[in-house]
């Protein structure tokens, strides 16, 4: 090894990880990407190693902006990828929805950030969406299937695989991983995006849309703007190798 250099980041032996960026209600794109992931397993063979694992990590922001938030959550609950361990992380948009359901807090900001699309996907009309917050909260609670509430409440903030950390938005530079503030994990942009320092793990994240995946020494951003007409992207990790799948 060259003095001062670091070994290439890797995932655990026998593991192939597929990390999927922000979906935002684009159910058809996620179905297409799922088909690509299943085909990728056929084309690239069985994962090698004694403890063969395939893991799919969803980086959050399943809802808002896109056409079918309700259908997307149904898809994730009812049709998980067969033969995969599934990790579902929380995004800031799921936090918006949960906070509103729990306390009625800040519906205007959620709606302005695409929550109106989610509310319509649950059958709520314009008058209800833009009416009194208490009535909107009650209407959403009545329309939201119990399985969807459990799905939202079970979402995780982070996941680790070998030398990689998976979160929705990023991490606060200078703060150990175990001491990160949940708000930063869901919302941060700067100073995370421009940081040059080693975070201890390579951070795989979404949240900030980019035209194509951003690969830096300390982070990989894979929100490629699916809800804005861009691709839905999956990062594939196996051993020290990295590659991408796109819709």
C-alpha positions in Angstrom: 0.0 0.0 0.0 1.2 3.5 -0.7 2.3 5.2 2.5 -0.6 7.3 3.9 -3.2 5.8 1.6 -6.3 4.0 2.8 -7.7 0.7 1.6 -10.7 0.9 -0.6 -14.0 0.9 1.3 -15.8 -2.4 1.2 -19.0 -4.1 2.3 -18.8 -7.3 4.3 -17.7 -10.5 2.5 -20.6 -12.3 0.8 -22.8 -9.2 0.7 -24.2 -7.3 -2.2 -26.0 -4.0 -1.3 -28.4 -2.1 -3.4 -29.1 1.4 -2.1 -32.0 3.2 -3.7 -32.4 7.0 -3.7 -35.4 9.3 -3.1 -38.5 7.9 -4.8 -41.1 10.6 -3.9 -44.2 8.7 -5.0 -42.9 7.6 -8.4 -44.2 4.0 -8.0 -43.7 3.1 -11.6 -40.0 4.0 -11.5 -39.5 1.9 -8.3 -41.2 -1.1 -10.0 -38.8 -0.6 -13.0 -35.8 -0.4 -10.7 -36.8 -3.4 -8.7 -37.0 -5.4 -12.0 -33.5 -4.1 -12.9 -32.2 -5.2 -9.5 -33.7 -8.7 -9.9 -32.2 -8.9 -13.4 -28.8 -7.7 -12.1 -28.7 -10.7 -9.7 -29.3 -13.0 -12.7 -26.7 -11.3 -14.9 -24.0 -10.9 -12.3 -24.3 -14.3 -10.6 -24.9 -15.3 -7.1 -23.2 -13.3 -4.4 -19.9 -15.1 -3.4 -18.9 -16.0 0.1 -20.0 -18.4 2.8 -22.7 -16.0 4.3 -24.3 -14.9 1.1 -26.5 -11.9 1.6 -28.4 -9.5 -0.7 -29.5 -6.3 1.0 -31.7 -3.5 -0.4 -31.5 -0.1 1.5 -34.1 2.5 0.7 -32.8 6.0 1.7 -36.2 7.6 2.5 -38.5 10.2 1.0 -41.0 7.6 -0.3 -43.8 10.2 -0.3 -44.7 13.7 -1.5 -44.3 15.5 -4.9 -44.8 12.4 -7.1 -48.1 10.9 -8.3 -48.7 7.9 -6.0 -47.3 8.0 -2.5 -50.0 5.7 -1.2 -49.4 3.2 -4.0 -45.6 3.3 -3.3 -46.0 2.5 0.4 -48.4 -0.3 -0.6 -45.7 -1.6 -2.9 -43.0 -1.6 -0.3 -45.3 -3.3 2.3 -46.9 -5.9 0.0 -44.2 -6.7 -2.6 -40.8 -6.7 -1.0 -37.9 -8.0 -3.1 -37.8 -11.8 -2.7 -34.6 -13.1 -1.2 -33.4 -9.7 0.0 -32.9 -8.2 3.5 -34.8 -5.0 3.5 -33.7 -1.8 5.3 -36.1 1.2 5.1 -34.7 4.5 6.3 -36.7 7.6 7.2 -36.6 10.8 5.1 -37.5 14.3 6.0 -40.8 14.0 4.1 -41.8 11.0 6.3 -40.9 13.1 9.3 -43.2 15.9 8.0 -46.1 13.4 7.7 -45.6 11.7 11.1 -45.2 15.0 12.9 -48.5 16.2 11.4 -50.2 13.0 12.3 -48.9 13.1 15.9 -49.4 16.7 16.7 -51.0 18.6 13.8 -47.8 20.6 13.5 -46.8 22.6 10.5 -49.2 21.4 7.8 -48.5 24.5 5.6 -44.8 23.7 5.3 -45.5 20.1 4.5 -48.1 21.0 1.9 -45.7 23.5 0.3 -43.1 20.8 0.1 -45.2 18.3 -1.8 -47.5 17.0 0.9 -50.5 18.0 -1.1 -49.7 15.2 -3.6 -49.5 12.7 -0.7 -52.8 13.9 0.7 -54.5 13.6 -2.7 -53.2 10.0 -3.0 -55.1 9.2 0.1 -58.3 10.6 -1.4 -58.5 14.0 0.2 -59.9 16.9 -1.8 -58.6 20.4 -2.2 -61.1 21.9 0.3 -59.9 19.5 3.0 -56.2 19.9 2.2 -56.3 23.7 2.4 -59.0 23.9 5.1 -58.5 23.9 8.9 -55.5 21.9 10.1 -57.5 19.9 12.7 -60.0 18.7 10.1 -57.2 17.8 7.7 -55.4 15.8 10.4 -58.6 13.9 11.3 -59.4 13.2 7.7 -55.8 11.9 7.0 -55.9 9.7 10.1 -59.2 8.2 9.0 -57.9 7.5 5.5 -54.4 6.2 6.5 -54.3 2.4 6.7 -52.9 1.1 9.9 -50.2 -0.8 8.0 -49.1 2.5 6.5 -48.8 4.1 10.0 -46.8 1.1 11.2 -44.6 1.4 8.1 -43.8 5.1 8.9 -43.2 4.5 12.6 -40.8 1.6 11.9 -38.5 3.6 9.6 -34.8 3.8 10.8 -32.4 6.7 10.8 -29.3 5.0 9.7 -27.8 1.6 8.6 -24.2 0.4 8.4 -22.6 -2.2 6.1 -18.9 -2.5 6.4 -17.2 0.8 5.6 -20.4 2.4 4.5 -23.1 4.4 6.4 -26.5 4.8 4.9 -28.6 7.9 5.9 -31.2 10.1 4.2 -29.5 13.5 4.2 -26.0 13.3 5.6 -24.1 13.8 8.8 -22.7 16.7 10.8 -19.0 17.0 10.3 -16.9 16.6 13.4 -19.6 14.6 15.3 -19.2 10.9 15.9 -21.7 8.7 14.0 -23.3 7.4 17.2 -23.8 11.0 18.5 -25.4 12.4 15.3 -28.5 14.5 15.8 -31.6 12.9 14.1 -32.5 16.2 12.5 -29.1 16.4 10.8 -29.5 12.8 9.5 -32.9 13.8 7.9 -32.2 17.4 6.9 -28.6 18.5 6.6 -27.1 19.9 3.4 -24.2 22.2 4.4 -21.7 21.9 5.9 -22.0 18.2 5.0 -22.0 18.4 1.2 -18.8 20.5 1.0 -16.9 18.8 3.8 -13.6 17.1 2.8 -13.0 15.3 6.1 -13.3 11.6 6.7 -16.6 10.8 8.4 -15.3 7.4 9.6 -17.5 5.7 7.0 -18.4 6.6 3.4 -21.8 8.2 3.7 -24.4 7.1 1.1 -27.2 9.6 1.1 -30.1 11.1 -0.9 -32.0 14.3 0.0 -30.1 16.7 -2.3 -31.1 16.2 -6.0 -28.2 15.9 -8.5 -28.3 15.2 -12.2 -26.1 12.2 -11.8 -24.6 10.3 -8.8 -22.0 12.3 -6.9 -19.1 10.2 -5.8 -16.7 11.8 -3.4 -14.0 10.3 -1.1 -16.3 10.6 1.9 -19.8 10.4 0.5 -22.0 9.2 -2.4 -25.1 11.1 -3.3 -27.8 9.2 -5.2 -30.9 11.4 -5.3 -31.1 11.9 -9.0 -34.4 13.7 -9.0 -36.9 11.0 -9.9 -39.9 13.2 -9.1 -38.5 16.0 -11.3 -38.2 13.9 -14.4 -34.8 12.5 -13.6 -33.7 8.9 -13.1 -34.3 6.7 -10.0 -30.8 5.4 -9.1 -29.5 2.4 -7.2 -25.9 2.2 -6.0 -24.6 -1.4 -6.1 -21.8 -2.3 -3.6 -20.0 -5.7 -3.5 -16.6 -6.2 -2.0 -14.7 -3.0 -2.9 -16.7 -2.5 -6.2 -19.2 0.2 -6.9 -21.6 0.5 -9.8 -25.0 2.1 -10.5 -28.4 1.1 -11.9 -30.7 3.7 -13.3 -34.3 3.8 -14.6 
